[in-house]
Amino acid sequence: MKNIKMLLLTTLTLAILVSTFACSKSENEIDNAYINEANDQIDYNPTEEIKIIETYETATDVIGVGSATEELTKPSHIWEIWTLSHVDVDNWREDIEFFRDRVFRLHPKFRDRTLNTLPRNIEMGIAFNEHIDQLLENVPYLTKLEILVELQRALAIFENNMFQFGARSFLSRGAEESSFLYQLTQNRYPLEFGWFYDGFYLFRATESDYATLVLNRRLVAINDIPIENIFTEFQNFWSLENIYNARSSFAHFLNSPGILYALRVLDEPQTTYTFLGDNEEMTFISVTESSPNRPPRTLFPFTIDWRLTLDEPLVDNRAEGEIPLFLQNPQQNSWYTFIDDYGILYIRINVHGFPNTDFISNIIELLDDIGENLRATIIDSRTNPGTDGDIFNFFDVLVEATPPGYLFYFINEESLAASITIGANLYERGAMIIGQPSGQSIDFFAGAERFFLPNSNFNIPLTFGLFTTRNFGVAPEDLIFRPHVLIEYTIDDWINNHDPYLEYVVNLLR
């Protein structure tokens, strides 16, 4: 059992809290500017020539010089070991140059001639090139961890959430020498955070005395650093597509001491989380150990999956009663039910891999049995990180069987990858999209061409396939896939087992 203790701060008022810690959405917005057709076509092909890129001022900062002299005692975690590891300057400079060359040669934003002249991609190439130049200069003064952090920050420039540095461990190459983010995120505190409309909340934790005091409360600081400041650092570090992707990803890694260490939030064994409490007070918990969890179930071979199997069970603090349908059967990739009271066929898609042929056949058979009793069909793809998109013929059956105007598709910030191409296909067929904007850009890259750095052996799974919703008529200028009906999911919804998405459909049928 982890050594977690509860302390109450009774002297701070709500006004102070709001002014100091309140998370501002407008300040955290990510620039999604994207120009589909360049007004002035620029002859720019970094694959053929990298060094001709002109130097511009970049907003990317490299971790401060001189920190390599700081030493930790008795390292017990991989990030501490990396901090103390010897840095061979010549080898790392060779690796970094190799890294730059491969990114420019292999990434579609520079390899594809239809993409490498887009102004936004040119800007990314310039920023990436400058970041690498700056890193090369500072290698003699950085720790191994700091070099790895800067390489990941370089990839974050491309706003591609499947483009991560060392996202998988390759045992054939040696686990310690092949992955970065994979190892950095393996240790977790027994806490689970989520984004709920107006902030980041702790909604699950190990069962203990403190659980009822801090569960379902909004996080405002970690180690006395305001959460919005840490969030800004995370956006510069993690590979993200938009603000919605940033919020959900940040929430999932708030329990990772490795990520907090990389963001310079954690510099000692203890991590203190501060929450907005009752009676205009703040409450905090101090976590003194991280749990060496088993490896996560990885949904994609080239990304980090936040769904960890913890050594200790987590509990929540919510009202008694049946939990909403979309939270039931999480262990199943997909399942369905017919809600007799309202005549709703409800199809839930949890994770990668759409239902197999038998599953679809069973739904078609059910549709025959339901007949005219079918009043609406819902396909719920909330928190679905990716789905096989080659199922569009099945939608013909659903469209034909469902009364016009009553085919619905549910999404949220964690509906990613093919979840939005399927949503766009349904949109084209007249379905109503309900929920929150997706964290996936309407133009996204998937697939992986892995390469390894020659000396350090760290791997980079490089995305190569371009996918888009444009062929279904969904082409917003800011690249964000938005629902027809925006419904925010709040912490009160969670506490009270309330599903506002389903409620919206039920109200239409009444």
N, C-alpha and C positions, 0 to 999 in steps of 0.2 A: 504494500500500500504506500502511495506517495505521501511525502510529508507536506501537507497542504494546510495552511492555517488561515483563519479569518480574522481580519481586523476591521474596525469601523472608524471612519473619519466623520466626526460630528460637527466640525467647525466651518465647513465650506457650504455656501448657499448655492441654490440652483442658478442664480444669476451669474455667479462666478464660474460655475461649471459650463454654462452655455457659452459665455464669452471666451473661455479658455480652451474647452475641449470639443465643442459642438462640431460635428463633421459637416462641412459645407459642400454640397453637391456641385455647385457652380465652380468652386475652386479646383475640384478634382476632375473636371471634364477633360477627356482626351480629345485632341484635335484629330478629327476624322476626315480632314480635307483630302479630296481625291479628285483628280481631273481625268476624265475619261479620254478626252481628245486634247492633245497639246496644241495651243494656239501657234506656238513657234516650235516646229519640229527640230530637235537637237540631235546632232549626230553623236550619239553617246553609246559606246559599247564597251563596258568595263571588262567583258570577257576577253577582248582582244588586247586591251591596253588599260591597265589599272592606274599607273603612276601619273597619267596626264590630268587626273582630276584636280581641279583648282582647289585651293584651300579657302574654306569659309569658316567663320566662327561657329563652333558647335556648342550645343547646350549640354553635351554629355561630359560629365566630370569623372576623372579617374580618382580612385581612393587615394587619400593623402600620402605623400612621400614620407618615408622614415618609419612607418609602422612595423617594418620587418624586424626592427630591433627589440620590439616588445615580445616578451616570452610568457607563456602560460606554464603553470606547474602541473605536473601529473596529468597530461592530456588523457581524457577518457572517451572523447567523441571525435568523429572523423574531422569535424571542422577545426578542432583544436590541433589534431595531428597535422592537418594541412597547414595550419598557421606556423607550426614549428619545423616543417619539412625544409630540407635544403633546396635552394633555388639555383639551378644551373642556368645562368643568364643566357649563354649562347644557345643552349638547347631550347629554352623557352622562346627566345626570339625567332628561332627557326620554326618552331611550332606555330607561333602567332602569324608569321608570314604565310605559312602553309594554310592556315585557317582562313586568312583573308583571300588568298588565291582561290581556294575551293568554293568559298561562299559566292564570290563573283562569277566563277565559272559555272556553278551548278544551280544557283537559285533562279527560278523562273522570272523573277523581277528583273534580272540582268541577262539571263540566257535567251529569253523570249523577245524577239524583235518587236512584237506588238506591245510589250510591256516596258521595255527598257528605255523608251523615249518619253514615258509619262513623267511630267514634272515631279509628282510626288515620289516616284521611285528614284528619280535622279537625286532628289534631296536626301532620301534615305541612304543612297550609295555614298554621297558626299559625307554625311554624318558618320556612317560606319567607317569609312576610310580614315577620317580624322580621329575617330576614337581609337582605331588600331595604331595609328602613328603615335598618339599620345601614350598608349599603353607600352609600346616598344621602348619609348624613352624612359619610362618609369620602372621597367622590369627589375633593374638592380636594387630598387628600393622597396619592392613589394614582397609580401609573403606569397607562398603558393596559393593559399586561399584567396587572397586579394586578386591574383592573376585570374583565377578561375571565375571569380565574381565579375571581373571586368569583361571576360569573354562572353559570359551570359548577358551582361548589360549591352554588349555590342549586338547580340542577336535580338535583343528586345527592341532595337531601333526599327526592325522590319515589321512590327505590329502583326506578327504571325504566331498564333498561340500553339501551333504544332511544331514550331521551330525552336527547340530548346537544347541547351548545351549539356550533354551527358545525361539524357533523360532515362536511359536504360543501362542496366549492368550487364556486361558481357563476360560471363565467367571464363570463356575460352581465352580472353585477353587478360584476365585477372581483375576481379571485381573492384579492387582498390584503385586500379590504374585505368579503368575504362569509363567510369561514370562520375558525374558531379552532382546534378540535381537529384538523381536517384538516391544517392547515399546521403546527401544533405537533408533529405526529407524523411528518412526512415525512422528517426526518433521523434516521438510525439508525446505531448502532455495529454493526460486523459481528460481532455476538454474538447467540445465540438462547437464551433462558431458558425453563424450564418448571417447573410444579409437579409434584413427584414424592413424594406421600404425606407426607413429613416435612419438606419445605422446598423452596426455590427453587434450581434447579440450572442451571448452564451446560451445555448438551448439544450445541451446535453453535457453530463459530467459524471465522474464516478460517484457512487452513492456515499455520502458523508454528511457530517453536520453542516458544512457550509453550503451544500447543494441548494437547499430551499431559500437561502439568503441571496444567492447571486444568479441562479438560473433565471433565464428570461429577462435579464437586465442588459442594458446597452453598455458596451465597452467604450470607454472614453480615453484610456491611456494605457501604455505598457512601460514599466520602469520610468514612470513620470514623463514620458514623451507622449504628447497628444496623438491620438490615433490617426488624425488626418495627416500629420507629418510623416508617420510611418507609412501610411497608404501612398503618399506621394513618392517615397523612396521605393516602395514595392513596384509602382508603375514604371519606374526607370530600370527596374531589375528583371521583372518577370516578362515572359513573352505573352503579349496581350493584343486583343483586336479592337476593343472599345471599352468604354466606361463600365458597361454591364458585365463584360468578361472580367474586368479588373476587380469589381466589387465582389463577385462570387468567388474568384480565385483567391483573393486576399483573405476572405473569411475562412476558407478551407485550410490555409496555412498559418493562421494565427496561433495554432497549437504546435507549431514546429520550431523548436529552439534553434535548429540549424538555419532556418530562414531568418529568424530574428537576429542570429549572430551575424549572418551575411549582410543584413540591413543595418548593422551597428546599433541594434537596440539592446542586445544581450552581451554583457561583457563579464559576467560572473555566473555561478551555478544557479542563482535564484532569479526567477522571473516574476514580476508583480503586475497583475492585471487589475486595473481600476474600473469600477462600474458605477453607473448612476443608480443610486439606491433610493430608498423611501425617505420621506420627511426632509427633502432637500439635502440629503447627505450623499456621500460617495462611499462605496464599499470596495475593498480590494482583497484579492487572494494572492498568496505567495506560493509559487510552485518551485520546489527545490530539486526535483529529479525529473528526468524525462524517461519515458518508457521505451525500452528497446523492442519495438513492435515487429511482428512478422511482416514480410514484404507485402505490399498492397496487391490487390487483384488488378492487373493492368488491362484496361479496355482496349488500348491501342499499343502497338509495339514501339511507338516512338514518342510517347507522352508520359507525363506524370499523372497517375490517378490518385486522387486524394482519399479514396475509400480504403482506409486502413483497417486491418483486423487488430483491435487493441487487446492487450493482455488482460485488461480489466473491463467488465461490462459497463456501459454508460447508461444513465437513467435521465429522464426528463422530469419536468415539474409542470404538468398540464392538467386540465380538468379531466375528470373521469368521463368515460363514455367511449364509443367506437371512434377510432381514428378515421380520417377521410380516406376515400378509396385510393387516391393517388399515393398515399403512404403505405398502403397495404401490399403484401407480397413482394417486398423489395428484392428478394432472392431470385425471383423469376424474371427472365428477360422480357417476357410479355405475357399478358393474360387478358381475359375479357369477362364481362358479365352483362346480364340484361336487367335493368332497373325497372321492374314491373310497374311500380307506382306511377312512373312518368313515361314509360315507353321508350326508355333510352338504352341504346346499345353502347356500352362503354368499353373501349379498347385501350388498354394501358401498355405503353412501350417504355420499359425502364432503361435498358442499356443497349449497347451495340448488338446488331443482328436482328433484323426483322423476323417475325414469326415464320416458321417453316411452312411447307406446303400443307401438311396435315392441319396445322393451326388455322390457316386461311380456309381450308375446306370445311372445317368445323364451324367457322363463322358463317360461311355461305349456307350451310345446312341450317344453322340457327335462324338466319334471315328468312329462309323458306318457312320455318315453323312459326316465326313471329308474324309474318305477313303484314296486314294492315295495322297491327298493334304497334309497329315501329313508328315513333313520332320524331326521333332525333338520333343521330349517331355522333359520338365523341371519340376522337383519337387523341389521347393524352400523352404528350411527349415532353412533359416537364422533366427537368434534370437528365434528359437523355443526351449523352455526350456524342452520339453518332449512331446512325441507323443505315442499314443497307438501302440505297435509293432505288434499287431495281425492282420495285413493287408497284409501279404505277398502274399496271393493268388491274390490280386488285381494287384500286380506287374506283374504277368504272362500275364495279359491282356495288360499292357503297353509295355512289352517286345515284345510281339507278334505283336502289332500294329505299333511299332516304327521301322524305318529303323535301321539296325545294326550299332552300333557305335554312335548313335544320341539320346541316353537316358542319361540325365544329372541330377545330384543331387547337389544342392547348399547348402553349409554350411558355418558357420563362428564361431567365438569364443564362441558365445552364443547359438550354436546348441548343446543341452545337452541331457543327459539321452537316451531315446529310439530314439532320433534323429540320434544318431550314430549307433545304432543297425540296424535301417532301412537303413542307409547309407551303412553299411557293407553288408546287404542283397542285396542291389542294386549293390554294388561293385562286389559281387559274380556273379551276373547276367549280368555283363558286362557294367554297367553304368559308366560314367566318373564323378568323384567327383571333383567339382570345388569350390574354395574359400579359406578359411583360416582354420588352424587346429582347432579342437574342444577343448573347455574347459573341456570336460568330458573325464575321463580316459576310455580306452577300457574295463577295468574291473571296474565296479562301483556297488555301493550298493543303493538300493531304498527300499521303504516301511518304516514303522515306528512301533516300539514297544515302546510306551511312558511310562516313569516312572517319578515319582515326588519325589523330595527330601523331606524327612519326616518332617523337621521343617520349612524350608523356603518355601516349596510348589512349587519351580521352577520346570518346566518340561523339560525333555530331550527326544525329539523324536529320538529314536535309530534306524538307518537303519539296515535291516536284510537280504534283498534279494540280491543275487549276480547275476549281469547281465554281459554279455561279448560279444565281437564281434569275439572271437576266433573261434567259430563254423562256421563262415563265411569265415575263412581263413585270417582274419585281426588280426595280432598279433605282432605289432612292439615292440621292446625291451623296449623302453621308455614309452610305454602305451599311446602314443598320436595318435589319429586318424587324419591322414593328407589327404588332397585332392591329386588327381593326378596332378591337375593344381593349383598352388598357385597364388592367386590374392589378393593383399592387397587393402583394402578400405581406401582411403585417405580423408582428409578434403576437398580437391579440388573436389573430386567426389561428396561429400555431397553438397558443395556450388553450383555446376553446374548441379545438378540433373542427375548425370551420374551413370549408373550401369555398371561397368566393367565386371561383371559376364555375364550378358545378352549380352553385346557387344561381348564377346569372342565367344559365341555360334553363334550369327548372322554372325560374320566374317567367321566362318567355313562353313556357308550355302551359302555364296556369291560366 
